[in-house]
Amino acid sequence: MHIAVVPKFATCELSEYARTKSNMLVVAHGWTHNTHQPRPGIRSEFGNARKLARNFRDACAAHKKMTTMFGEKYRPMFVPPW
């Protein structure tokens, strides 16, 4: 089973819980779960309304936190909201 986690808000309790479940893996669901697209339009945290360098920096922050918190339980995938 894969659980999509918003990395910025991931807790130590979730990390510890995931480590106890042999069938549970975690994947990244963005970084902060905020939309940066102007309205109207499709909500997107990593859309084209932001500079690529900013998206890349946030994606790297998400990956670093997930790797640190979840170790082998983390699968480096990005899960979109839709």
Residue pairs with C-beta under 8 A, 6 or more apart in sequence:
1 23
1 24
1 25
2 25
2 26
2 27
2 75
2 77
3 18
3 24
3 25
3 26
3 27
4 26
4 27
4 28
4 29
4 79
5 14
5 26
5 27
5 28
5 29
5 66
5 70
6 29
6 30
6 31
6 32
6 33
7 28
7 29
7 30
7 31
7 61
7 62
7 65
7 66
7 69
8 31
8 32
8 33
8 61
8 62
8 65
9 32
9 33
10 65
10 66
10 69
10 70
12 69
14 69
15 69
15 70
15 73
18 24
18 25
18 26
18 70
18 73
19 70
19 71
19 73
24 73
25 73
25 74
25 75
26 66
26 70
26 73
26 74
26 75
27 74
27 75
27 76
27 77
27 78
27 79
28 62
28 63
28 66
28 74
28 76
28 77
28 78
28 79
29 78
29 79
29 81
30 45
30 46
30 62
30 78
30 79
30 81
31 45
31 58
31 59
31 61
31 62
32 45
32 58
33 45
33 81
34 45
35 43
35 44
35 45
35 47
36 44
36 45
36 46
36 47
36 49
36 50
37 43
37 44
37 47
37 49
38 49
42 82
43 81
44 81
45 58
45 81
46 55
46 58
46 59
46 78
59 78
62 78
63 76
66 74
66 76
67 74
67 76
